[in-house]
Every structure is written in C-alpha cells, then in structure tokens.
Amino acid sequence: MPAVKTFLDSLVARPAGALCLLALAAVFEAFGDSLFQSGIHRSAGVSRGLFFVSGAVVLALYGLAVNLPHWDFGRLLGIYVVLFFLVAQVLARIRFNQAPTTPIYLGGALIVSGGLVIAFWRN
C-alpha cells in the first residue's frame, strides 16, 4: 500500500491530478450508493447479496481514494460536491432511467455555483 499512497500523493500534488482523483472518488461513491439502492429496491436472493457486497467494495475504494493521499480535502470539498452531484445525475439517468426535474436543475445550479465559490474564493 505504500507505493499506492506515494503515487496518490504525487497525483494530488498537481491540480489536474487532484481533479481526476476527486472525479474518480465521486464515481466510486455514487456508483457504490447505486449498487446498494439496486440491492434494496431492485433485487432479491443471491443477486441482492451480490449488490450489497459490490456496493461495499466500491464504497471502500471511495474511502481509500479520498483518505489515502495527503491533501487538503476540505479545501477541495466544493469541487468534490459538484462532481458527486453531476455523477449522481448521470447514474440516475443511466442506471435507473430517472431524468432530472426542474428543481434538480435549479438545485444543481446552486450546488455548482457554491462549489465554485468554495474552490476559488481566495481570502
């Protein structure tokens, strides 16, 4: 694991690398959550268990992605929230055929603007 940590530390040292890792973490978190939702609401028996185990593995990858590197995650949180929102909307559309509604578009615009304020406002 030290080699992975070293790699991730060097990756997040660059803005583009940090953005890529945040995007990957957002995919892991949203996809892991969607696997649990499938296990709870759209399956039974063995497939339910497989969804739960798969969701747990993917959420563990999310936890490693955001906690293994040494970075100022709080400072990057605004961008992460935006990425998570966008990935969740794409997954909702693709996996569950749920199209965004007007309130989701409006709330999403607020999330994106808030994320930009958090990420780029300099004191």
C-alpha positions as CSV (number, residue, x, y, z in Angstrom):
1,M,0.0,0.0,0.0
2,P,2.9,2.5,0.5
3,A,3.5,2.5,-3.3
4,V,-0.1,3.4,-3.9
5,K,0.0,6.1,-1.3
6,T,3.1,7.6,-2.8
7,F,1.6,7.5,-6.2
8,L,-1.6,9.2,-5.0
9,D,0.3,11.8,-3.1
10,S,2.2,12.7,-6.3
11,L,-1.0,12.7,-8.2
12,V,-2.8,15.1,-5.9
13,A,0.2,17.5,-5.8
14,R,-0.9,18.7,-9.3
15,P,-4.3,20.4,-9.8
16,A,-5.3,18.2,-12.7
17,G,-4.3,15.1,-10.8
18,A,-6.3,16.1,-7.8
19,L,-9.3,16.8,-10.0
20,C,-9.0,13.4,-11.6
21,L,-8.8,11.7,-8.2
22,L,-11.8,13.7,-7.0
23,A,-13.8,12.7,-10.1
24,L,-12.8,9.0,-9.6
25,A,-13.9,9.2,-5.9
26,A,-17.2,10.7,-6.9
27,V,-17.8,7.9,-9.4
28,F,-16.9,5.3,-6.7
29,E,-19.2,6.9,-4.1
30,A,-22.2,7.5,-6.4
31,F,-21.8,4.1,-8.1
32,G,-21.4,2.3,-4.7
33,D,-24.6,4.0,-3.4
34,S,-26.5,3.0,-6.6
35,L,-25.4,-0.6,-6.1
36,F,-26.9,-0.5,-2.6
37,Q,-30.1,1.0,-4.0
38,S,-30.3,-1.8,-6.5
39,G,-29.8,-4.4,-3.8
40,I,-32.5,-2.9,-1.6
41,H,-35.2,-2.0,-4.2
42,R,-34.5,-4.0,-7.4
43,S,-33.3,-7.4,-6.5
44,A,-33.8,-10.5,-4.2
45,G,-32.0,-13.6,-3.1
46,V,-28.4,-14.0,-4.2
47,S,-28.4,-11.0,-6.5
48,R,-29.4,-8.8,-3.6
49,G,-26.3,-10.1,-1.7
50,L,-24.1,-9.5,-4.7
51,F,-25.3,-5.9,-5.0
52,F,-24.6,-5.3,-1.3
53,V,-21.1,-6.9,-1.4
54,S,-20.3,-5.0,-4.6
55,G,-21.5,-1.7,-3.1
56,A,-19.4,-2.2,0.0
57,V,-16.3,-2.9,-2.2
58,V,-16.9,0.2,-4.3
59,L,-17.5,2.4,-1.3
60,A,-14.3,1.1,0.3
61,L,-12.5,2.2,-2.9
62,Y,-14.1,5.6,-2.4
63,G,-12.8,5.7,1.2
64,L,-9.3,4.8,0.1
65,A,-9.3,7.3,-2.8
66,V,-10.2,10.2,-0.5
67,N,-8.3,9.2,2.6
68,L,-5.1,7.6,1.4
69,P,-3.4,10.6,-0.2
70,H,-2.2,13.5,1.9
71,W,-4.2,16.5,0.7
72,D,-6.3,19.3,1.9
73,F,-9.6,17.6,1.2
74,G,-11.6,20.3,3.0
75,R,-10.3,22.9,0.5
76,L,-11.3,20.6,-2.4
77,L,-14.7,19.7,-1.0
78,G,-16.5,22.3,-3.1
79,I,-15.3,20.7,-6.3
80,Y,-16.0,17.2,-4.9
81,V,-19.6,18.1,-4.1
82,V,-20.1,19.4,-7.6
83,L,-18.5,16.3,-9.2
84,F,-20.6,14.0,-6.9
85,F,-23.8,15.8,-7.9
86,L,-23.0,15.5,-11.6
87,V,-22.0,11.8,-11.4
88,A,-25.1,11.0,-9.4
89,Q,-27.4,12.6,-12.0
90,V,-25.7,10.7,-14.8
91,L,-26.0,7.4,-12.9
92,A,-29.7,8.2,-12.0
93,R,-30.3,8.6,-15.8
94,I,-28.3,5.6,-17.0
95,R,-29.0,3.0,-14.2
96,F,-32.5,4.0,-13.1
97,N,-33.9,5.9,-16.1
98,Q,-34.6,8.9,-13.8
99,A,-34.5,12.2,-15.7
100,P,-33.6,15.4,-13.7
101,T,-36.5,17.6,-12.9
102,T,-36.6,21.4,-12.8
103,P,-35.9,21.5,-9.1
104,I,-32.9,19.2,-9.6
105,Y,-31.6,21.5,-12.4
106,L,-32.1,24.6,-10.2
107,G,-30.6,23.0,-7.1
108,G,-27.8,21.7,-9.2
109,A,-27.0,25.2,-10.5
110,L,-26.8,26.3,-6.8
111,I,-24.5,23.3,-6.0
112,V,-22.2,24.1,-8.9
113,S,-22.1,27.9,-8.0
114,G,-21.5,27.1,-4.3
115,G,-18.7,24.6,-5.3
116,L,-17.0,27.2,-7.4
117,V,-17.2,29.8,-4.6
118,I,-15.7,27.3,-2.1
119,A,-12.9,26.2,-4.6
120,F,-11.9,29.5,-6.0
121,W,-12.6,32.2,-3.4
122,R,-9.3,33.5,-2.0
123,N,-9.1,35.4,1.3
